[in-house]
Amino acid sequence: MVSTEKKAAEILRQGGVMLSESCPVCGYPLFKLKSGEVVCAEHGKVYIVRDEKEENKVKRDVILQSIEEQLLMLATTTLEELKKEPNDENSITQLLRYLDAIEKVSRIRTQSNS
């Protein structure tokens, strides 16, 4: 297991910048990556919000992303089942349901980010 200090050193070596803010969970310094993402060496990505409205938007985005990832995993599993039994109507129906749900979540994410 890589220590938090080693992770922090690696972030700095890759061009990250240590910020004056600290992680709200562990108190460790936060780092800004070249991509603009703010991360904690211990916990990964951290969201910095200014107010409750922005906090709710971030929470909604994280939840929708999590739902979409779960649906993609389920669709992948169902697709593997279909490869074994290509004519299984239940798997075909379930895959179509997952794809429909993925499309809806994606649409909601796009609308909430506009």
N, CA, C and O of each residue as an XYZ file, in Angstrom:
456
protein
N       0.848     -1.178      0.000
C       0.000      0.000      0.000
C       0.895      1.244      0.000
O       1.855      1.329      0.767
N       0.575      2.188     -0.853
C       1.364      3.407     -0.961
C       0.893      4.389      0.106
O      -0.306      4.600      0.289
N       1.852      4.982      0.803
C       1.492      5.915      1.869
C       0.967      7.223      1.287
O       1.223      7.549      0.128
N       0.239      7.954      2.099
C      -0.315      9.242      1.686
C       0.801     10.203      1.314
O       0.675     10.961      0.352
N       1.899     10.176      2.073
C       3.026     11.068      1.792
C       3.631     10.768      0.425
O       4.000     11.685     -0.308
N       3.733      9.487      0.083
C       4.283      9.116     -1.225
C       3.340      9.540     -2.344
O       3.785      9.989     -3.400
N       2.041      9.397     -2.112
C       1.060      9.840     -3.108
C       1.168     11.346     -3.312
O       1.130     11.829     -4.443
N       1.306     12.093     -2.201
C       1.431     13.550     -2.278
C       2.694     13.933     -3.042
O       2.662     14.834     -3.880
N       3.801     13.257     -2.760
C       5.056     13.538     -3.459
C       4.915     13.269     -4.951
O       5.438     14.025     -5.770
N       4.216     12.204     -5.307
C       4.006     11.869     -6.716
C       3.150     12.932     -7.406
O       3.416     13.297     -8.552
N       2.140     13.420     -6.722
C       1.297     14.488     -7.281
C       2.147     15.714     -7.569
O       2.012     16.326     -8.629
N       3.017     16.079     -6.644
C       3.900     17.236     -6.836
C       4.875     16.993     -7.985
O       5.118     17.898     -8.784
N       5.435     15.795     -8.083
C       6.364     15.468     -9.175
C       5.684     15.582    -10.537
O       6.324     15.926    -11.531
N       4.386     15.290    -10.576
C       3.649     15.342    -11.838
C       3.136     16.742    -12.156
O       2.372     16.925    -13.103
N       3.551     17.722    -11.373
C       3.182     19.104    -11.658
C       2.012     19.628    -10.861
O       1.534     20.731    -11.126
N       1.538     18.871     -9.896
C       0.452     19.339     -9.040
C       0.934     20.435     -8.104
O       2.131     20.557     -7.841
N       0.002     21.227     -7.606
C       0.324     22.331     -6.708
C      -0.404     22.113     -5.388
O      -1.601     21.828     -5.373
N       0.325     22.248     -4.276
C      -0.301     22.123     -2.960
C      -1.082     23.404     -2.675
O      -0.566     24.509     -2.839
N      -2.325     23.239     -2.249
C      -3.190     24.377     -1.950
C      -3.168     24.699     -0.460
O      -2.705     23.897      0.352
N      -3.669     25.870     -0.113
C      -3.733     26.252      1.301
C      -4.904     25.575      2.005
O      -4.920     25.489      3.233
N      -5.892     25.090      1.236
C      -7.041     24.404      1.819
C      -6.665     22.975      2.198
O      -5.738     22.388      1.641
N      -7.407     22.434      3.158
C      -7.166     21.049      3.560
C      -8.417     20.216      3.330
O      -9.520     20.748      3.204
N      -8.231     18.912      3.276
C      -9.329     17.971      3.061
C     -10.306     18.061      4.229
O      -9.887     18.006      5.385
N     -11.601     18.199      3.947
C     -12.582     18.285      5.029
C     -12.731     16.974      5.806
O     -13.286     16.964      6.905
N     -12.241     15.879      5.245
C     -12.367     14.578      5.895
C     -11.181     14.287      6.803
O     -11.356     13.924      7.967
N      -9.954     14.451      6.260
C      -8.769     14.035      7.023
C      -7.858     15.184      7.434
O      -6.969     14.996      8.265
N      -8.063     16.370      6.865
C      -7.228     17.508      7.223
C      -5.914     17.579      6.457
O      -5.129     18.504      6.665
N      -5.663     16.614      5.571
C      -4.435     16.615      4.782
C      -4.527     17.719      3.726
O      -5.629     18.029      3.272
N      -3.398     18.325      3.319
C      -3.455     19.394      2.305
C      -4.061     18.899      0.990
O      -3.890     17.743      0.603
N      -4.767     19.796      0.321
C      -5.326     19.484     -0.992
C      -4.332     19.892     -2.070
O      -3.495     20.771     -1.861
N      -4.435     19.243     -3.226
C      -3.548     19.518     -4.346
C      -4.382     19.811     -5.585
O      -5.440     19.216     -5.793
N      -3.888     20.743     -6.408
C      -4.545     21.032     -7.680
C      -3.697     20.406     -8.779
O      -2.514     20.717     -8.917
N      -4.309     19.525     -9.554
C      -3.618     18.855    -10.647
C      -3.558     19.766    -11.864
O      -4.256     20.778    -11.922
N      -2.724     19.407    -12.836
C      -2.632     20.189    -14.074
C      -3.981     20.278    -14.778
O      -4.268     21.257    -15.467
N      -4.801     19.252    -14.600
C      -6.127     19.217    -15.235
C      -7.107     20.195    -14.586
O      -8.184     20.456    -15.122
N      -6.716     20.742    -13.406
C      -7.600     21.645    -12.681
C      -8.367     20.960    -11.571
O      -8.999     21.623    -10.748
N      -8.317     19.632    -11.539
C      -8.996     18.877    -10.485
C      -8.321     19.115     -9.147
O      -7.097     19.232     -9.073
N      -9.118     19.188     -8.091
C      -8.594     19.301     -6.737
C      -8.713     17.930     -6.087
O      -9.783     17.322     -6.081
N      -7.584     17.444     -5.531
C      -7.574     16.106     -4.950
C      -6.909     16.100     -3.587
O      -6.087     16.957     -3.262
N      -7.291     15.103     -2.801
C      -6.631     14.792     -1.537
C      -5.769     13.563     -1.818
O      -6.226     12.621     -2.465
N      -4.531     13.567     -1.336
C      -3.647     12.423     -1.572
C      -4.202     11.160     -0.917
O      -3.888     10.051     -1.350
N      -5.006     11.315      0.102
C      -5.583     10.167      0.809
C      -6.894      9.702      0.178
O      -7.099      8.503     -0.012
N      -7.792     10.654     -0.154
C      -9.157     10.305     -0.570
C      -9.440     10.453     -2.055
O     -10.477      9.983     -2.525
N      -8.564     11.082     -2.801
C      -8.829     11.295     -4.215
C      -9.527     12.622     -4.448
O      -9.260     13.607     -3.760
N     -10.423     12.639     -5.425
C     -11.074     13.875     -5.846
C     -11.878     14.502     -4.717
O     -12.598     13.821     -3.987
N     -11.734     15.823     -4.594
C     -12.452     16.595     -3.580
C     -13.179     17.726     -4.292
O     -12.649     18.320     -5.231
N     -14.369     18.015     -3.850
C     -15.144     19.111     -4.420
C     -15.146     20.270     -3.439
O     -15.469     20.102     -2.263
N     -14.782     21.446     -3.931
C     -14.816     22.649     -3.104
C     -16.025     23.460     -3.557
O     -16.125     23.854     -4.718
N     -16.934     23.700     -2.628
C     -18.165     24.424     -2.960
C     -18.254     25.698     -2.140
O     -17.741     25.782     -1.024
N     -18.924     26.695     -2.727
C     -19.046     27.994     -2.072
C     -20.311     28.120     -1.228
O     -20.331     28.822     -0.218
N     -21.370     27.427     -1.660
C     -22.633     27.569     -0.941
C     -23.454     26.279     -1.055
O     -23.047     25.319     -1.709
N     -24.604     26.286     -0.409
C     -25.452     25.087     -0.372
C     -25.969     24.713     -1.760
O     -26.084     23.531     -2.085
N     -26.279     25.717     -2.575
C     -26.783     25.455     -3.922
C     -25.727     24.708     -4.746
O     -26.038     23.737     -5.436
N     -24.491     25.170     -4.665
C     -23.405     24.514     -5.391
C     -23.143     23.114     -4.822
O     -22.833     22.187     -5.570
N     -23.266     22.966     -3.508
C     -23.085     21.663     -2.875
C     -24.132     20.674     -3.384
O     -23.811     19.521     -3.675
N     -25.378     21.122     -3.491
C     -26.448     20.253     -3.992
C     -26.203     19.839     -5.439
O     -26.472     18.699     -5.818
N     -25.687     20.774     -6.253
C     -25.385     20.467     -7.650
C     -24.292     19.400     -7.732
O     -24.394     18.464     -8.525
N     -23.257     19.541     -6.922
C     -22.168     18.562     -6.923
C     -22.684     17.201     -6.464
O     -22.352     16.177     -7.060
N     -23.493     17.187     -5.410
C     -24.057     15.923     -4.918
C     -24.887     15.242     -6.003
O     -24.787     14.032     -6.205
N     -25.709     16.033     -6.700
C     -26.549     15.490     -7.768
C     -25.673     14.889     -8.875
O     -25.951     13.794     -9.365
N     -24.615     15.610     -9.263
C     -23.723     15.113    -10.309
C     -23.040     13.812     -9.898
O     -22.929     12.885    -10.700
N     -22.586     13.747     -8.657
C     -21.903     12.548     -8.163
C     -22.868     11.364     -8.128
O     -22.508     10.253     -8.519
N     -24.080     11.600     -7.666
C     -25.081     10.528     -7.599
C     -25.436     10.034     -9.000
O     -25.501      8.828     -9.237
N     -25.664     10.962     -9.925
C     -26.009     10.567    -11.291
C     -24.861      9.805    -11.951
O     -25.093      8.837    -12.675
N     -23.634     10.236    -11.706
C     -22.477      9.533    -12.258
C     -22.394      8.119    -11.690
O     -22.101      7.169    -12.416
N     -22.650      7.986    -10.406
C     -22.617      6.673     -9.762
C     -23.700      5.756    -10.336
O     -23.450      4.578    -10.593
N     -24.890      6.296    -10.534
C     -25.986      5.518    -11.124
C     -25.607      5.063    -12.531
O     -25.810      3.905    -12.897
N     -25.057      5.986    -13.311
C     -24.676      5.656    -14.683
C     -23.602      4.560    -14.708
O     -23.676      3.642    -15.525
N     -22.615      4.650    -13.829
C     -21.567      3.631    -13.763
C     -22.148      2.268    -13.391
O     -21.759      1.247    -13.958
N     -23.078      2.257    -12.441
C     -23.706      0.996    -12.028
C     -24.509      0.388    -13.176
O     -24.452     -0.819    -13.410
N     -25.254      1.226    -13.889
C     -26.033      0.738    -15.028
C     -25.122      0.180    -16.119
O     -25.448     -0.830    -16.743
N     -23.991      0.828    -16.351
C     -23.046      0.336    -17.352
C     -22.485     -1.031    -16.961
O     -22.318     -1.905    -17.811
N     -22.197     -1.209    -15.678
C     -21.712     -2.514    -15.211
C     -22.781     -3.585    -15.404
O     -22.480     -4.692    -15.852
N     -24.027     -3.259    -15.067
C     -25.120     -4.216    -15.232
C     -25.342     -4.550    -16.708
O     -25.583     -5.705    -17.059
N     -25.260     -3.526    -17.572
C     -25.426     -3.752    -19.005
C     -24.306     -4.638    -19.539
O     -24.548     -5.500    -20.384
N     -23.094     -4.435    -19.057
C     -21.960     -5.257    -19.483
C     -22.159     -6.713    -19.078
O     -21.901     -7.625    -19.864
N     -22.618     -6.923    -17.851
C     -22.883     -8.284    -17.373
C     -23.963     -8.953    -18.220
O     -23.833    -10.117    -18.599
N     -25.017     -8.215    -18.511
C     -26.108     -8.753    -19.327
C     -25.624     -9.055    -20.742
O     -26.031    -10.050    -21.342
N     -24.763     -8.202    -21.271
C     -24.202     -8.433    -22.603
C     -23.373     -9.716    -22.637
O     -23.420    -10.467    -23.611
N     -22.622     -9.961    -21.582
C     -21.846    -11.211    -21.491
C     -22.786    -12.420    -21.479
O     -22.491    -13.444    -22.096
N     -23.909    -12.301    -20.780
C     -24.898    -13.383    -20.767
C     -25.473    -13.608    -22.163
O     -25.712    -14.743    -22.574
N     -25.692    -12.505    -22.885
C     -26.233    -12.614    -24.243
C     -25.252    -13.281    -25.195
O     -25.663    -13.957    -26.138
N     -23.970    -13.098    -24.958
C     -22.970    -13.762    -25.803
C     -23.053    -15.276    -25.641
O     -22.815    -16.024    -26.590
N     -23.390    -15.721    -24.437
C     -23.515    -17.161    -24.170
C     -24.818    -17.713    -24.740
O     -24.855    -18.814    -25.289
N     -25.895    -16.922    -24.598
C     -27.215    -17.335    -25.088
C     -27.833    -16.180    -25.880
O     -28.623    -15.409    -25.335
N     -27.475    -16.057    -27.166
C     -27.898    -14.907    -27.974
C     -29.409    -14.734    -28.132
O     -29.866    -13.629    -28.427
N     -30.180    -15.777    -27.947
C     -31.628    -15.687    -28.149
C     -32.420    -15.569    -26.855
O     -33.641    -15.721    -26.865
N     -31.751    -15.304    -25.750
C     -32.431    -15.188    -24.460
C     -33.206    -13.866    -24.410
O     -32.627    -12.791    -24.253
N     -34.520    -13.979    -24.547
C     -35.368    -12.783    -24.604
C     -35.311    -11.959    -23.323
O     -35.367    -10.730    -23.374
N     -35.202    -12.621    -22.182
C     -35.122    -11.880    -20.916
C     -33.874    -11.005    -20.861
O     -33.935     -9.861    -20.410
N     -32.747    -11.540    -21.318
C     -31.503    -10.766    -21.325
C     -31.586     -9.609    -22.314
O     -31.108     -8.509    -22.037
N     -32.192     -9.862    -23.464
C     -32.353     -8.799    -24.467
C     -33.218     -7.680    -23.896
O     -32.875     -6.503    -24.010
N     -34.333     -8.047    -23.287
C     -35.237     -7.058    -22.688
C     -34.535     -6.278    -21.580
O     -34.666     -5.058    -21.490
N     -33.794     -6.988    -20.745
C     -33.099     -6.332    -19.636
C     -32.029     -5.379    -20.157
O     -31.870     -4.278    -19.630
N     -31.294     -5.792    -21.189
C     -30.269     -4.928    -21.766
C     -30.891     -3.653    -22.326
O     -30.345     -2.564    -22.149
N     -32.026     -3.786    -22.996
C     -32.715     -2.610    -23.532
C     -33.170     -1.676    -22.408
O     -33.117     -0.455    -22.557
N     -33.611     -2.239    -21.297
C     -34.008     -1.416    -20.144
C     -32.809     -0.651    -19.584
O     -32.906      0.533    -19.265
N     -31.676     -1.353    -19.473
C     -30.468     -0.687    -18.970
C     -30.042      0.442    -19.903
O     -29.693      1.532    -19.449
N     -30.072      0.175    -21.208
C     -29.680      1.204    -22.172
C     -30.612      2.407    -22.106
O     -30.162      3.548    -22.204
N     -31.896      2.159    -21.943
C     -32.869      3.241    -21.804
C     -32.576      4.065    -20.546
O     -32.609      5.295    -20.579
N     -32.291      3.383    -19.454
C     -31.984      4.078    -18.199
C     -30.688      4.873    -18.316
O     -30.597      5.992    -17.810
N     -29.679      4.297    -18.984
C     -28.408      5.010    -19.179
C     -28.641      6.278    -19.982
O     -28.095      7.333    -19.662
N     -29.455      6.174    -21.027
C     -29.764      7.340    -21.856
C     -30.461      8.425    -21.031
O     -30.132      9.604    -21.159
N     -31.415      8.039    -20.190
C     -32.135      9.006    -19.358
C     -31.205      9.687    -18.363
O     -31.261     10.904    -18.190
N     -30.349      8.907    -17.708
C     -29.412      9.483    -16.739
C     -28.458     10.439    -17.445
O     -28.162     11.520    -16.936
N     -27.983     10.037    -18.613
C     -27.074     10.888    -19.382
C     -27.754     12.203    -19.767
O     -27.137     13.267    -19.703
N     -29.011     12.127    -20.161
C     -29.768     13.323    -20.525
C     -29.950     14.236    -19.309
O     -29.808     15.454    -19.418
N     -30.261     13.652    -18.166
C     -30.432     14.438    -16.941
C     -29.120     15.116    -16.569
O     -29.108     16.289    -16.198
N     -28.002     14.372    -16.669
C     -26.694     14.956    -16.343
C     -26.380     16.125    -17.264
O     -25.875     17.155    -16.817
N     -26.679     15.966    -18.559
C     -26.409     17.030    -19.523
C     -27.259     18.258    -19.214
O     -26.760     19.383    -19.251
N     -28.542     18.049    -18.909
C     -29.440     19.163    -18.602
C     -29.044     19.873    -17.313
O     -29.140     21.097    -17.230
N     -28.605     19.129    -16.317
C     -28.267     19.755    -15.036
C     -26.939     20.492    -15.100
O     -26.659     21.332    -14.245
N     -26.103     20.188    -16.115
C     -24.823     20.879    -16.260
C     -24.903     22.063    -17.208
O     -23.904     22.750    -17.422
N     -26.092     22.316    -17.790
C     -26.226     23.454    -18.707
C     -26.625     24.705    -17.990
O     -26.779     25.754    -18.616
